[in-house]
Amino acid sequence: MKKTRLLFIISIAVSLISQLALADQKLATEKNCMTCHTVEKKLLGPGFKDVSAKYANQKEAIDKLSNKILKGSTGVWGTIPMPANAQVNEAEARKLASWILSLK
């Protein structure tokens, strides 16, 4: 009985985590991030997993990435600049940055 209950709790937790990940990918799609990026590989910009790896273990990674999302960036991943995303507010930028950093 205890094992069944534990498995049930684990399955619910996995389901919730999956839904949160998809919700943030949905936000990335809604805010046009997925026009230039994918999760897995380079498109116009780097894949989000590569971004996550580059900023892993950096103390202020969420701040850095959310700032890049809001204001744009150039020269970090090559010659193609990332434009500022005016349709993203600060809270959404932080949510997107957190999601990107959670990808492994």
TORVEX-53948 format. One record per residue (C-alpha): x, y, z; residue number from 0. Coordinates in Angstrom, 3 decimals. Last residue first. Layout:
BEGIN
<r x="X" y="Y" z="Z" pos="NUM"/>
...
END
This chain:
BEGIN
<r x="19.793" y="20.218" z="-19.209" pos="103"/>
<r x="17.086" y="22.860" z="-19.225" pos="102"/>
<r x="16.497" y="24.636" z="-15.914" pos="101"/>
<r x="18.519" y="27.659" z="-17.040" pos="100"/>
<r x="16.112" y="28.240" z="-19.926" pos="99"/>
<r x="13.127" y="28.076" z="-17.553" pos="98"/>
<r x="14.689" y="30.539" z="-15.137" pos="97"/>
<r x="15.487" y="32.933" z="-17.998" pos="96"/>
<r x="11.926" y="32.662" z="-19.322" pos="95"/>
<r x="10.464" y="33.396" z="-15.871" pos="94"/>
<r x="12.867" y="36.304" z="-15.404" pos="93"/>
<r x="11.888" y="37.740" z="-18.793" pos="92"/>
<r x="8.200" y="37.255" z="-17.956" pos="91"/>
<r x="8.600" y="39.194" z="-14.709" pos="90"/>
<r x="10.503" y="41.980" z="-16.503" pos="89"/>
<r x="7.930" y="42.420" z="-19.271" pos="88"/>
<r x="8.228" y="40.805" z="-22.691" pos="87"/>
<r x="6.646" y="42.533" z="-25.710" pos="86"/>
<r x="9.656" y="44.805" z="-26.179" pos="85"/>
<r x="12.001" y="41.910" z="-26.925" pos="84"/>
<r x="15.371" y="43.525" z="-27.540" pos="83"/>
<r x="17.059" y="42.162" z="-30.627" pos="82"/>
<r x="19.503" y="39.255" z="-30.551" pos="81"/>
<r x="22.403" y="40.182" z="-32.772" pos="80"/>
<r x="23.770" y="37.810" z="-35.429" pos="79"/>
<r x="27.580" y="38.014" z="-35.365" pos="78"/>
<r x="28.341" y="35.120" z="-33.081" pos="77"/>
<r x="27.014" y="33.730" z="-29.797" pos="76"/>
<r x="27.977" y="36.534" z="-27.399" pos="75"/>
<r x="28.508" y="39.192" z="-30.062" pos="74"/>
<r x="25.281" y="41.083" z="-29.623" pos="73"/>
<r x="22.523" y="41.265" z="-27.023" pos="72"/>
<r x="18.944" y="42.362" z="-26.602" pos="71"/>
<r x="17.449" y="44.661" z="-23.969" pos="70"/>
<r x="14.666" y="42.577" z="-22.382" pos="69"/>
<r x="15.902" y="39.075" z="-23.185" pos="68"/>
<r x="19.506" y="40.089" z="-22.495" pos="67"/>
<r x="18.473" y="41.524" z="-19.111" pos="66"/>
<r x="16.582" y="38.319" z="-18.300" pos="65"/>
<r x="19.713" y="36.361" z="-19.159" pos="64"/>
<r x="22.064" y="38.353" z="-16.964" pos="63"/>
<r x="19.676" y="38.531" z="-13.998" pos="62"/>
<r x="18.935" y="34.808" z="-14.182" pos="61"/>
<r x="22.658" y="34.041" z="-14.491" pos="60"/>
<r x="23.662" y="36.039" z="-11.416" pos="59"/>
<r x="25.671" y="33.376" z="-9.587" pos="58"/>
<r x="26.914" y="31.532" z="-12.627" pos="57"/>
<r x="26.629" y="27.792" z="-11.987" pos="56"/>
<r x="25.315" y="27.065" z="-15.472" pos="55"/>
<r x="25.468" y="30.076" z="-17.799" pos="54"/>
<r x="27.013" y="28.336" z="-20.807" pos="53"/>
<r x="25.132" y="25.082" z="-20.169" pos="52"/>
<r x="21.762" y="26.840" z="-20.022" pos="51"/>
<r x="22.531" y="28.744" z="-23.213" pos="50"/>
<r x="23.434" y="25.460" z="-24.915" pos="49"/>
<r x="20.154" y="23.944" z="-23.680" pos="48"/>
<r x="18.330" y="26.989" z="-25.067" pos="47"/>
<r x="19.658" y="26.324" z="-28.544" pos="46"/>
<r x="21.728" y="29.202" z="-29.852" pos="45"/>
<r x="20.304" y="31.899" z="-32.096" pos="44"/>
<r x="19.345" y="31.656" z="-35.743" pos="43"/>
<r x="18.529" y="27.956" z="-35.260" pos="42"/>
<r x="21.011" y="26.314" z="-32.917" pos="41"/>
<r x="19.919" y="23.098" z="-31.239" pos="40"/>
<r x="17.814" y="21.464" z="-28.506" pos="39"/>
<r x="15.366" y="23.984" z="-27.074" pos="38"/>
<r x="14.886" y="25.934" z="-30.265" pos="37"/>
<r x="15.708" y="29.564" z="-30.905" pos="36"/>
<r x="15.035" y="32.242" z="-33.546" pos="35"/>
<r x="11.250" y="32.092" z="-33.968" pos="34"/>
<r x="11.014" y="30.180" z="-30.678" pos="33"/>
<r x="11.534" y="33.418" z="-28.740" pos="32"/>
<r x="8.343" y="34.840" z="-30.312" pos="31"/>
<r x="6.753" y="35.900" z="-26.989" pos="30"/>
<r x="3.957" y="33.334" z="-27.349" pos="29"/>
<r x="6.478" y="30.582" z="-28.139" pos="28"/>
<r x="8.629" y="31.392" z="-25.117" pos="27"/>
<r x="5.464" y="31.536" z="-22.987" pos="26"/>
<r x="4.455" y="28.100" z="-24.283" pos="25"/>
<r x="7.946" y="26.836" z="-23.476" pos="24"/>
<r x="7.291" y="28.135" z="-19.976" pos="23"/>
<r x="3.987" y="26.262" z="-19.764" pos="22"/>
<r x="5.626" y="23.141" z="-21.156" pos="21"/>
<r x="8.181" y="23.132" z="-18.357" pos="20"/>
<r x="5.474" y="23.739" z="-15.760" pos="19"/>
<r x="3.356" y="20.904" z="-17.173" pos="18"/>
<r x="6.304" y="18.527" z="-17.049" pos="17"/>
<r x="6.982" y="19.454" z="-13.415" pos="16"/>
<r x="3.328" y="18.863" z="-12.549" pos="15"/>
<r x="3.291" y="15.461" z="-14.252" pos="14"/>
<r x="6.503" y="14.380" z="-12.554" pos="13"/>
<r x="5.069" y="15.382" z="-9.167" pos="12"/>
<r x="1.816" y="13.509" z="-9.845" pos="11"/>
<r x="3.740" y="10.385" z="-10.861" pos="10"/>
<r x="5.882" y="10.593" z="-7.721" pos="9"/>
<r x="2.819" y="10.893" z="-5.497" pos="8"/>
<r x="1.193" y="7.857" z="-7.140" pos="7"/>
<r x="4.397" y="5.841" z="-6.852" pos="6"/>
<r x="4.576" y="6.693" z="-3.155" pos="5"/>
<r x="0.944" y="5.672" z="-2.602" pos="4"/>
<r x="1.501" y="2.366" z="-4.374" pos="3"/>
<r x="4.635" y="1.687" z="-2.319" pos="2"/>
<r x="2.787" y="2.470" z="0.911" pos="1"/>
<r x="0.000" y="0.000" z="0.000" pos="0"/>
END
